[in-house]
Amino acid sequence: MKTRKDYDIIIIGSGAGGGTVAKELSSMCADGLRIAVLEQGPRLREDEYTGRESEMAQKLYVDNGGMMTSDGTMTLAMGRLLGGSTVVYTGTSILLPEHVAERWAVPGLDWADLVGRSKKYMGENNVHLQEPEKINDNNRLFHEGCQELGYACEQFPINVKGCKGSGLCNLGCPNAAKQGTLRVQLPAAAANGVELITNCRVERIDGKTLHARIENRDFGEPSAWAPGDYTITAKAIVVSSGSVGSPALLFRSGFGDRLPMLGRYFTAHPALILVGQHAGPITNYQGHPKSYFCDEYMESERYLLETCMYFPFVTAKSLSGFGPEHSALMADMRRLQMILVLAMDPAEKDNRIEVDNDGNPVVHYAFHDTTINALVHSQRTSTRIFFAAGAERVHAPSADRFFIEAHEANRIDDIITRDNFKLGKISIASAHLMGGCRMGGDTAKSVTDAWGRVHGEPGLYVADASLFPQCSEVNPYLTIMGLADRVAQQVREDYAELAAVANTAQESAA
């Protein structure tokens, strides 16, 4: 037997999109509206942020961080807990470039408006540049290498407060320093009366009724609702389950036939990790892991370089090859410098999300030639930066040998080649999942309008990175929040009419 719940507004998901919408609509609770956020994952207790790599992967990520595309060529990382992926990313906060908004060409989406809204969250979330004395060697050496080569290099603004330099950003900050929705927007929403319901999987949407199930886990706090099945009514529903989860939910709800672009034009900023080995120890784990980025080749070769520092398992699985050389590199993590490369992949119709017979999401992704070229070129550039920064040797996934030695620096283009780029043998990952419910002017080309309203479905909205019609070219966090702010405004403006329609329907049924 299902338990019935009645609300005015339901928000599905609690990350950068859902958490933002919840906070922006929370003042409506003072007028008597009932608003709830339904989050599939748990709320972790503070003492559960242990920093242990395998343990935290299970608690924080979908499929332990190992969900793969249908052909096994790319791993997808998505947070699944209260706060969503804002809990597990590094806090980098970049405004959407104007040229990207122009390429998106969404009718009714104004770049200046979007940036203005995004800046609001820079203020709320304490976005700032890390102080120079807090920048560790891993980041400093990247900056020095770029300067030596004359490459453009800028410092990342990050959303932290009271950072103690644990370096555990991707495993959930154990010091509550990261100012994502878990620490800022969701507490503000809850203080105003929004209910936060965890461990709640929404199976499908049927008109204005949601079908969901509460199932507690053996970690995290129990849900505010008892375990079991629920039907939940609402006058407005905001889907904020991410670029994989939101299309999957809409497919399970039967929207695939009426929305031909649902799930399509998925992009991911495919990423590779490169490792440089220095003669002696450097500070790499101590301090914030991501202080600089290089956009020297963003327009010409379509990639971005960022500093990073990953943990032993992620590092080991990102290396190409096995045996003594692999062991030699992993033997002393204190000597390692890392660079993350992100390809600006084009939005293609056949790169898409679908669901299997059980309703679980399946991601189909084929690498475009320009994306592969970007990943090869970026490895050459990263290798040059390592050597310019003083590394003795470099491991690049597309090299014809495990180690490139410093004395081979003048032969990088011959050693790192397109022929050595073997899909399925190179560890490619993505944490910037975008598209699937793209914005646009009509049903033939898009799923929603510029305000997140699903075409032809009054009262149904989307507010997350699935709205992106193409990749953002920069870290998408702030852009998601800016778009979610627009969606929240639209829900406010639509609500009186939605409520009137719902009341008329109830009276007719009575």
C-alpha positions in Angstrom: 0.0 0.0 0.0 1.3 3.4 -0.9 1.4 6.4 1.4 0.0 9.6 0.0 1.6 13.0 0.4 0.3 16.3 -0.9 2.6 19.3 -1.6 2.5 22.5 -3.6 6.0 22.3 -5.1 8.3 19.3 -5.4 12.0 19.6 -6.3 13.7 16.3 -7.4 17.4 16.5 -6.6 19.5 18.6 -4.3 22.6 19.6 -6.2 23.6 22.9 -7.8 20.2 23.0 -9.6 17.8 21.6 -7.1 19.4 23.2 -4.1 19.3 26.6 -5.7 15.6 26.3 -6.7 14.8 25.2 -3.1 16.4 28.2 -1.5 15.0 30.6 -4.0 11.4 29.3 -3.6 11.6 28.8 0.2 10.2 32.2 1.1 6.9 30.9 -0.4 6.6 28.7 2.6 5.7 31.8 4.7 2.5 32.0 2.5 1.5 28.5 3.6 2.9 26.6 0.6 4.4 23.1 1.2 7.6 22.6 -0.6 9.9 19.5 -0.5 13.2 18.4 -2.0 13.4 14.7 -2.8 17.0 13.4 -2.9 17.8 9.9 -3.9 20.9 9.7 -1.8 21.4 10.0 2.0 22.5 12.8 4.2 25.9 11.8 5.6 26.7 12.4 9.2 29.7 14.7 9.7 31.8 11.8 11.2 31.2 9.8 8.0 33.5 12.0 5.9 36.5 9.9 6.6 38.6 10.6 3.5 39.1 6.9 2.9 39.0 6.5 -0.9 37.1 3.3 -1.5 34.7 3.9 1.5 33.8 7.4 0.3 33.4 6.4 -3.3 30.6 4.0 -2.2 28.9 6.6 0.0 29.2 9.6 -2.4 28.9 8.5 -6.0 26.5 6.7 -8.3 28.0 3.2 -8.9 30.9 4.0 -6.7 32.0 6.6 -9.2 32.4 3.9 -11.9 29.3 4.2 -14.1 30.4 3.7 -17.7 29.2 4.6 -21.1 27.5 1.8 -23.0 30.7 0.8 -24.8 32.9 1.1 -21.8 35.1 3.8 -23.1 34.4 6.5 -20.5 33.7 6.6 -16.8 31.0 9.0 -15.5 31.2 10.6 -12.0 28.0 11.8 -10.3 27.3 12.6 -6.7 24.4 10.9 -5.0 23.7 12.4 -1.6 22.2 15.5 -0.1 23.9 18.3 -1.9 24.6 16.2 -5.0 27.8 16.7 -6.9 28.5 20.1 -5.1 29.7 17.9 -2.2 32.3 16.1 -4.3 33.7 18.6 -6.7 36.6 21.0 -6.0 34.6 24.2 -5.7 35.9 25.8 -8.9 33.5 28.6 -9.8 33.8 30.1 -13.4 31.3 32.3 -15.2 30.0 31.1 -18.5 31.9 32.9 -21.3 29.8 35.2 -23.5 30.8 33.4 -26.7 29.4 30.1 -25.3 26.0 31.7 -24.7 26.2 33.0 -28.3 26.9 29.5 -29.6 24.0 28.1 -27.5 21.7 30.6 -29.3 18.7 29.9 -27.0 15.8 32.2 -27.7 15.1 34.2 -24.5 18.4 33.4 -22.8 20.4 36.5 -22.2 24.1 36.1 -21.3 24.2 39.2 -19.1 21.2 38.1 -17.2 22.6 34.6 -16.6 26.0 36.0 -15.5 24.3 38.4 -13.1 22.4 35.6 -11.5 25.6 33.5 -11.3 27.5 36.3 -9.6 24.8 36.3 -6.9 25.9 32.8 -5.9 29.6 33.7 -6.0 28.7 36.0 -3.2 26.5 33.5 -1.3 29.1 30.8 -1.6 32.2 32.8 -0.6 33.9 32.4 -4.0 37.4 33.9 -4.0 40.9 33.4 -5.1 43.1 31.2 -2.8 45.7 33.2 -1.0 49.2 32.8 -2.5 50.7 31.4 0.7 48.2 28.6 0.6 49.0 27.4 -2.9 50.9 24.1 -2.9 53.8 22.9 -5.1 51.5 20.9 -7.4 49.7 24.1 -8.3 52.7 26.4 -8.2 54.7 24.2 -10.5 51.9 24.1 -13.1 51.8 27.9 -13.0 55.6 28.2 -13.3 55.7 25.7 -16.2 53.0 27.7 -18.1 54.8 30.9 -17.5 58.1 29.4 -18.8 56.4 28.4 -22.0 54.4 31.6 -22.4 51.0 29.9 -22.0 47.9 31.7 -20.6 47.4 30.6 -17.0 44.8 31.9 -14.5 43.9 31.2 -11.0 40.6 29.4 -10.2 38.1 31.2 -8.0 36.9 28.6 -5.4 33.9 28.4 -3.0 35.6 27.5 0.3 35.4 29.0 3.8 37.8 27.9 6.5 39.7 25.5 4.2 42.3 23.5 6.2 44.0 22.1 3.1 43.0 18.4 3.6 43.1 17.9 -0.2 40.0 15.7 0.1 37.6 17.8 -2.0 36.6 14.9 -4.3 35.8 12.7 -1.3 33.7 15.3 0.5 35.3 17.9 2.7 35.8 16.6 6.2 36.0 20.1 7.5 32.7 21.4 6.1 34.7 24.1 4.2 33.2 23.7 0.8 30.3 26.1 0.3 28.1 24.0 -2.0 24.3 23.6 -1.7 24.7 21.2 1.3 26.3 24.0 3.4 24.6 27.1 2.0 21.4 26.8 0.0 19.8 23.7 1.5 20.1 24.9 5.1 18.7 28.3 4.1 15.8 26.5 2.4 15.1 24.2 5.4 15.2 27.2 7.8 12.4 28.8 5.8 10.3 25.6 5.9 11.3 23.5 2.9 11.4 19.8 3.8 14.5 17.8 2.8 13.6 14.1 2.1 16.6 11.8 1.6 16.9 8.2 0.4 13.9 8.9 -1.9 14.0 7.5 -5.4 11.4 9.0 -7.8 10.4 6.2 -10.2 8.1 8.2 -12.5 5.9 11.3 -12.9 2.3 10.8 -13.9 0.7 14.2 -14.5 1.0 16.0 -11.2 1.6 12.8 -9.2 5.0 11.3 -8.4 5.6 7.7 -7.6 8.6 7.3 -5.2 10.2 4.8 -2.8 12.0 5.5 0.4 14.8 3.0 1.1 17.3 3.7 3.8 20.9 2.6 3.5 23.4 1.2 6.0 25.1 4.6 6.2 24.0 8.2 6.5 21.0 9.5 8.4 17.6 7.8 7.9 15.0 9.6 5.8 12.4 11.9 7.4 9.8 9.5 5.9 9.4 5.9 6.8 10.6 3.3 4.3 8.0 2.3 1.7 6.2 3.4 -1.4 4.7 6.9 -1.9 2.4 8.8 -4.2 3.1 12.5 -4.0 1.0 15.2 -5.6 2.2 18.7 -6.5 1.1 21.7 -8.5 4.7 22.3 -9.8 7.5 19.8 -10.2 11.1 20.7 -10.8 13.3 17.9 -12.0 17.0 18.5 -11.0 18.5 15.0 -11.1 21.4 15.8 -13.4 22.2 15.2 -17.1 21.8 11.4 -16.7 19.1 11.3 -14.0 16.7 13.9 -15.4 16.3 12.5 -18.9 16.1 9.0 -17.4 13.2 10.0 -15.1 11.4 11.7 -17.9 11.8 8.6 -20.1 10.4 6.4 -17.3 7.5 8.8 -17.1 6.6 8.3 -20.8 7.8 11.6 -22.3 10.1 10.0 -24.9 7.6 9.8 -27.7 6.4 13.4 -27.3 9.8 15.0 -26.8 12.0 13.7 -29.6 15.1 15.5 -28.3 14.9 14.0 -24.8 18.2 12.5 -23.8 20.0 13.8 -26.9 23.0 16.1 -27.4 24.8 14.8 -24.2 28.3 16.3 -23.7 30.8 15.4 -21.0 34.2 17.3 -21.2 36.0 13.9 -21.5 39.1 14.1 -19.3 42.5 12.5 -18.9 45.0 12.6 -16.0 48.7 13.1 -16.8 51.4 12.5 -14.2 54.9 14.1 -13.9 57.5 12.6 -11.5 59.9 14.9 -9.8 63.3 14.1 -8.2 62.1 14.7 -4.7 58.9 15.2 -2.7 56.6 18.1 -3.5 53.5 19.3 -1.6 50.6 17.9 -3.5 48.1 16.4 -1.2 48.4 19.2 1.4 46.4 22.2 0.3 43.5 22.8 -2.1 44.0 20.6 -5.2 42.8 23.0 -7.9 44.2 26.5 -8.1 45.1 27.1 -11.8 43.8 26.5 -15.3 45.3 27.1 -18.7 43.0 28.0 -21.6 45.8 28.6 -24.1 44.3 26.2 -26.6 40.6 26.4 -25.7 39.5 28.0 -29.0 42.1 26.6 -31.4 42.4 23.0 -30.2 39.3 22.8 -28.0 40.7 21.8 -24.6 41.4 23.2 -21.1 44.1 22.2 -18.7 43.6 22.2 -14.9 45.7 21.4 -11.9 44.5 18.3 -10.0 45.6 15.8 -7.4 43.9 12.4 -7.1 44.1 9.6 -4.7 46.1 6.3 -5.1 43.3 4.2 -6.6 42.1 6.8 -9.1 45.8 7.6 -10.0 46.7 3.9 -10.5 43.7 3.1 -12.7 44.3 6.3 -14.8 47.8 5.0 -15.9 48.2 3.1 -19.1 50.0 -0.2 -18.7 51.0 -2.4 -15.8 54.1 -4.0 -14.2 57.4 -2.6 -12.9 57.1 0.9 -14.4 53.6 1.3 -13.1 54.8 0.3 -9.6 57.8 2.6 -9.9 55.5 5.6 -10.5 53.1 4.7 -7.7 55.8 3.9 -5.2 56.1 7.4 -3.9 53.1 9.6 -4.4 54.9 12.5 -2.8 57.0 13.0 -5.9 54.0 13.3 -8.3 52.6 16.4 -10.1 49.3 16.0 -11.9 47.4 17.8 -14.7 43.8 17.2 -15.7 42.9 17.8 -19.4 39.3 18.5 -20.4 38.2 18.2 -24.1 35.5 20.6 -25.3 33.4 18.0 -27.0 30.8 19.0 -29.6 27.1 18.3 -29.0 26.0 15.5 -31.2 22.4 14.1 -31.5 23.4 10.5 -31.2 25.3 11.0 -27.9 22.4 10.4 -25.6 20.8 9.0 -22.5 18.3 6.2 -22.7 16.8 3.8 -20.2 17.0 0.0 -20.2 14.1 -2.4 -19.6 14.4 -1.8 -15.8 14.3 2.0 -16.2 18.0 2.4 -15.4 19.9 5.1 -17.4 22.2 4.0 -20.3 24.6 6.6 -21.8 25.6 6.2 -25.4 28.7 8.2 -26.3 30.9 8.2 -29.4 34.1 10.2 -29.4 34.2 12.8 -32.2 37.5 13.2 -34.2 37.9 16.7 -32.8 37.6 15.4 -29.3 40.3 12.7 -29.8 42.6 15.3 -31.4 42.1 17.6 -28.5 42.9 14.8 -26.0 46.1 14.0 -28.0 47.2 17.6 -28.4 46.5 18.4 -24.7 48.8 15.5 -23.6 51.7 17.0 -25.6 51.1 20.4 -24.1 50.8 19.0 -20.5 54.1 17.1 -21.0 55.8 20.3 -22.0 54.5 22.0 -18.9 55.7 19.2 -16.7 59.3 19.4 -18.1 59.3 23.2 -18.0 58.4 22.8 -14.3 61.3 20.5 -13.6 59.8 17.0 -13.8 62.3 14.2 -14.5 59.8 12.0 -16.4 56.2 12.1 -17.5 53.5 9.5 -18.0 51.1 10.3 -20.8 48.4 7.8 -21.8 48.9 8.2 -25.5 52.7 7.9 -25.5 54.4 4.9 -27.2 56.2 4.1 -23.9 55.2 4.3 -20.2 57.7 7.0 -19.3 58.9 10.0 -21.3 62.2 11.1 -19.9 63.3 14.8 -19.7 66.0 14.3 -22.3 63.3 13.3 -24.8 61.4 16.6 -24.4 62.3 17.7 -28.0 60.5 14.5 -29.4 57.2 14.8 -27.6 55.1 15.1 -30.8 56.7 11.8 -32.1 56.1 10.0 -28.8 52.6 11.1 -28.1 50.6 10.3 -31.2 47.0 9.8 -32.4 47.9 6.2 -33.4 48.6 5.4 -29.7 45.2 6.8 -28.6 43.3 3.5 -28.1 39.7 3.8 -26.8 39.1 1.2 -24.2 42.8 1.1 -23.2 43.0 4.7 -22.0 41.2 5.7 -18.8 38.9 8.5 -19.8 36.6 10.0 -17.2 34.0 12.8 -17.0 32.5 14.7 -14.1 31.0 17.5 -16.2 27.9 15.9 -17.5 25.7 18.2 -19.6 22.7 18.1 -22.0 19.8 15.7 -22.4 17.0 18.2 -21.7 18.4 21.0 -23.8 16.9 24.4 -23.9 15.5 25.8 -27.1 12.6 27.3 -29.0 10.4 24.3 -29.8 9.8 20.6 -29.3 11.5 19.7 -32.6 14.9 20.9 -31.4 14.7 21.0 -27.6 13.0 19.7 -24.4 12.5 23.0 -22.5 12.4 26.7 -23.1 14.9 29.2 -21.8 13.2 29.2 -18.4 13.4 25.4 -17.9 9.7 24.8 -18.7 9.2 21.4 -20.4 7.4 22.0 -23.8 3.7 21.3 -23.6 3.7 20.4 -19.9 2.5 23.3 -17.6 4.0 22.9 -14.2 6.9 20.7 -15.1 10.4 22.2 -15.1 14.0 21.1 -15.4 16.8 22.9 -13.5 20.3 21.3 -13.9 23.1 20.9 -16.4 20.8 18.8 -18.7 19.5 22.2 -19.9 22.8 22.9 -21.6 22.3 22.8 -25.4 26.1 22.4 -25.9 29.0 22.0 -23.4 29.8 25.0 -21.2 33.5 24.9 -22.1 34.3 25.8 -18.5 33.4 24.1 -15.2 29.6 24.2 -15.2 28.7 24.7 -11.5 28.0 28.5 -11.5 26.1 28.2 -14.8 23.8 25.6 -13.4 23.0 27.8 -10.4 22.4 30.8 -12.6 19.9 28.8 -14.8 18.3 27.3 -11.7 17.7 30.9 -10.4 15.8 31.6 -13.7 13.8 28.5 -13.3 12.8 29.4 -9.7 11.7 32.8 -10.9 9.5 31.2 -13.6 7.9 28.8 -11.0 7.1 31.8 -8.9 5.5 33.6 -11.8 3.5 30.5 -12.9 2.4 29.3 -9.5 -0.8 31.3 -9.1 -2.2 30.0 -12.4 -1.0 26.4 -11.7 -2.7 26.5 -8.3 -5.9 27.8 -9.9 -6.0 25.0 -12.5 -5.3 22.4 -9.7 -8.1 23.8 -7.6 -10.6 23.8 -10.5 -9.7 20.2 -11.2 -10.2 19.2 -7.6 -13.6 20.9 -7.5 -14.7 19.2 -10.7 -13.6 15.8 -9.3 -15.6 16.5 -6.1 
